[in-house]
Amino acid sequence: MSDSLVAIGLISGTSADGIDAVVIRSDGEGVPELLAFTENPYPEMVRQEVLALYHPGPDEIDRMGRLDKELGELFANAALGACKAAGLTPSQIDVIGSHGQTIRHRPPDFTLQIANPAIISARTGIKTIADFRKADMAQGGEGAPMVPLFHKAIFKTEGKATAILNLGGIANLTILSKAGDILVAGDTGPASTLIDLLVGKIAGGGDEKGLFDLDGMGAKAGEVNQKALAWLLEHEYLTRSFPKSTGREVFGAEYLDKFLAIFPNMVSNDGLATLTRFTAVTVAMACQELLSTKPYRLVFCGGGAKNPTLLEMISNELPTVEMVVSGDLGVDSDSLESQCFAWFAIRTLKGLTSSVPAATGAVRSAVLGVVVS
């Protein structure tokens, strides 16, 4: 790979269960070479502190400041661990790309990620790039979704229109034309967030315990409540035009509590089935809106790609579409987003733009991130 660099990518997603860390070698344009991937769970107390900052509350600036420092240390340790897993020393790493931990995403006003990059750089001795979303928002974009350009690099197939569906806490969709160009992208709505929160309530452990519906077995055992599903499908976010983005601020604990106040019998497998179908239907709605014809291929990635009940429901909604899991294409789903931010960091060092106006609504693409040496 000509003109390649070695980079570490770091991210914690909306589930706030820990830090994904990856080491890649790439020129910032083609498919990267994956050298190592590690998963680093948050201590439970740290996770609870992150989740508490998803919502306004007392002393939140002081709490955020302390947590920004603590996460900086944890992210630095994760970077060093990934470096060791790759059999490399920090001096052999050219750059770290740290997405950090999103605690608020409120476009068009602001987006906020923490995990102090100055600490990451100081502890590792590696140039660190962070705050990737803000440059896009400065160009009028929503700062999300971030991954479409990376999706294009790794999933582009000449002659096949492709939709890449990332099923994390929130579901986002990237549409590639037959020529491999990015047509449009955006967040379709919730993927696993509401389901995971409901599993916690069913287990009697509250809604923030890091539980999930293993293999979608709870949803498979339940029945969809059509009245409850109809209520979910009335959400105003679903009427907004693409490109658009959302997060736990919209589809999180408060929204689930509102849902359960109206449908208290949904604290059950029927509730899991209904929320899983909600994700499937909103994904199908987005595919049908964004493509005049069905995509030739729909590629699943993200944690939700391991939920066979969810994938089956999506298949039932889009019966004529060819569907494949990213792993079957040789792309590791678990490390995909952390690879993306390592790849972005390389592009930033080279002065290359990484945001996609068709995905975020920005007026122009931007070189992403702030460099800390």
N, C-alpha and C positions, 0 to 999 in steps of 0.2 A: 504494500500500500504506500504510494508515494506521498511524501510530505505529511506523514502521519505523526500524531502526538499521542501520549498516554494520559488519560484523564480518569478521575474519580467522579462519580455522580452520586448525590445524596438527596433523598426525599423522604418525607413522611406524609402520608395521604390523609384524607378526611376522617378515616377511622381512628387515626392517632394511636395506632397500636405499636409503632416502632419505626426504626429508620432502615430503609433499604439503601445499601451501599454497593456500588459496582465499580469495576475497573475495566476500561475499554482501551483499545488502540484504534484510532480512526483519523482520516483526513478531514473529517467534518462534512463530508459530502456523500460518501457511499455507506454501505452497510458496515457497522463497526465490528471489530473482533472482540468478543467477550472474554476477558481474562480472569475475572473473579466476580462473585456475587455473594453478599452476606446479608442476613436479616438480623436486626438488632432490636429486640423488644424494649419498649419503654418500661422502666419501673412503674408499678401501678400508680403510685402517688403522683409521678410526673404526668402520666396519662390523664389522671383526674384533673390536674391543674390545667392541662391543655384544653380539655373538654369544657372546663368552667369558663375559659376565655372565649369560647365560641359565642357567648351571650353577654350583654352588658351586665355589670355587677359592681359592687363596692370595691374600691381600691384597685380597679383593674389595671391602671397604668403602672402602679407599683408591682402588682403581681406579674404583669407582662414583662417588666424590666428584669425582674429576678429570673423568670422563666427563660427569657431570651438568652441570658448568660448561661443558665444550666443546660439548655439545649445546645448551645454552642459547644460546650464541653462534650456532651454526648455525641454530637455530630462529628466532632474531631476524633473521638475514640473510634467511632464507626469507620471513618476514613482510614485511620491507621490499621484497623483490623482488616479492612478490605485490601489494603496495600500488602499486608502480610500474607493474606490468603492468595494473592496473585504471585507471591514469591518475589516481590519487589521492595526496594527501600524508598522512603519518601523522596529522596533525591532523583529517583528515576521517574517520578510523576511530574508532568508538565503543568497540570492545572486541576483544580477541584471545581465542579459545578454543583452548588448547593441550592436546591429549591427551597429548603427550609420547611417549616411547619406553618401552613395557613391557619390563622385564627379568625380572620374576617375577610370576606370577599363581597364587597358591596359596590359593584360597578353601577353607574359610571363614576362614582365618587372616589373610591379607593379600594386597594387590596393590601393585605398585611400578612407578611410571612416573617416568622421569627426563627432564631437559631443563629446567634451572632457570628457573622462570617469573619470578623476580625479575630475572634477567638479560634475559629477553625484554622485560619491561616497561621496564627501565632503558635498553636500547639503542634501543627504538622510541618510547618516550614514550607508550605506549598501555597502558591498563588491561588486565591479563591475568588470565584465569581458567584454572586448571589443577587437577589432582588430582580429576578428575570421578568416578572410580569409588569413592572412599572413603566418600562420604556414603551410597551405596547399601549398602555392606558394613556400615556402622554400623547400618543398619536390618535386618540379618540377610540381606542379599542377597549374591550372588556377585560383584557388581560388573561383570557381563557377562551377556549381550551388552548393549551400550549403545544400539544404533541403533533398536530397535523403534518408539519414539515418532516418530522422524524418518521411518521407513518408513511409518508410518500417515499422516503429513502429506503425503507425496509420492506414495504409491501407492494410497491409499484410493479405492475405486470402489464406489459404492452398488449393491447388487444382485449383486455378484460376490465370492464368497469368494476370497481371494488369499493365496498363500504367497510371501514374498520370501526368496530364497536368496542370501546374500552369500558368494561364493566367494573368500575371501582365503587366508591361510595356513591358517586354520581356517574351516570352513563354519558359518555360523549362519543360522537360519531364524526368520522372523516370520510368524505366522499371523493374518490378519485375517478377521473374520467378514463375511458379506454386508452387514452394517450398517456395516462399517469399524472395528469394535472389535477391539482386540488380544486375542486369545484366549490365546495362549501363545507363547513364543519360547525359543530356546536354541541352544547349539552342538551340531551333529550329530556332529562329529569333524573329522578333517583334511580340508582341501581341497587346497591346492597345496604345503604345506610338505614332506611326505614325497617327493612327486614331484620337487620342485626339488632336494632334497638328493640324491636318487638320480641325477639328471642330472649333478650335480657329480662323483659317484663314477664314473659311466660315462665321463665326460670325462677322468678321471684327475687332476682338479684338487682332490681332496678334497671334502668335503661342505658347504663354506661359501663357495662362490665366486660366488654370486648368479646361477647358471645356471637355466634353466627349459626345459621341453619345448615349444618353439615350435609353436604351433597343434596341440599334442598329436600331432605326427607320430611321435615315438618310440613312444608308446602305441599308435597306430594300426598301426604296423608289427609290434607284438608280439602275443603270445597270452596270455590270462589263465591263470595257474596256479591251478587250483581248490583244490589242497591248501594253497598259500600263502595264498590268499584266505580259506579257512576258518579258518586260524590267525589272520589279522588280525581276522576277525569275532568271535573269542572274547575280544577285549579287554573288560575289566570296565567301562570307561567306557560302553560301548554298552548295558549293562544298567541304568544309572542312569535314574531318572525325570526328566522335564523339570519345571521349568526347571533347566538345568545349563550349566556352562561349562568350557572346557579351553584348552590352549595348547601351546606348544612344549615345555614341561616334560614333558608327557605324550606328545605326538606330535611328537617332534623327533629330533635326531641319535642320541641313546642308544637310542630305540625302533627306529629304522631299523637301527642296528648289531646289535641283538638279532635283528631279523627276518632280516638278511643272514647272521648266524652260523648260523641254522637253514636258510636257503634261499640258499646262496652263488651259485647260478646266476641269482638275481634281479638281479644287477648287469648288466642287459641291457634291451632293449626289452620283453621279457616281464615284467620287474619293473615297468617303467613302466605297462604295460597292466594289471597286477594291482593296483598302487596306485591307478591311475585308477578302475578298477572298484570298489575298496574305497570310495573317496569316493562314487561313484554309488550303491552299495548302501546305505551308511549314510545318505545323504540320503533315499533312498526309504523306508528303515525309519522315519525320523523323520516323514516325511509320512504314512505309513500309521498310525503310532502317534498322531499329533496330530490327525488329521482322521477323523471317522467315515465321511465320504465323501471322495473325492479332491478336492483344491482345484480350483476352476474354472480358476484361472490360477496358474502358477508363474513368477515374475519372477526372472531371473538378473541379478546385479550382482557387482561385484568383479573382480579380475584373472582369475579362473578362467572368467569369462563369455566370455573371448576364446579359450578352448580348445575347439574344436569337437568333439574326440574325447570330452572329458569331458561336454559337453552332450548328445552323442548317446547316451552310456552312461546318463546320467540319464533321457533320454527313453525308452530301451529298458526301464528299470526301471519307469517310470510312463507306459505307452503311452496311457492315456486322458486325460491331463492336457494342457490347453492351456499352451504354454510360450512365453515371450517374453523377449528381452534388454532390460534397462532402457533402453538407448539408443534402442530402437524406440519407447519411450514418452516420449522427449524428456528423459530423466534421464541425465546424464553419469555413467557408472559409475565412472570413474577418480577423480572428485572427490567422490563421494558421502559417504565417511566424513569427509573434512575439512570438507565443508559441514555435516555433522551437528554437529561440535563448535563451529563458528561459530554455528550456530543455537541450540545449548545455551547458549552464552555470553550470547546475547541474552536467552534465557529466564531465566537466572540473574540478570542485571541487573534483570529485571522481577519477580523473586521467584517465578517459576513452576517447578513441579516438572518433572523430565525423565526420571527413572527409572521403570521399569514393573515392579511386583511380579510380574506374570504372566511376565515374562521372566527375572527374577533371583532370585525367591523371597523378596524382602524383605517385611517386614510392612506397609510403607507406602512410598509414593513420596517422593522427596526432591528438594530444590533442590540441584543438583550443582555441585561445584567450590569452590575457594578463590580469593578475589579478591586480586590483588597490584596495587597502584597505584604 
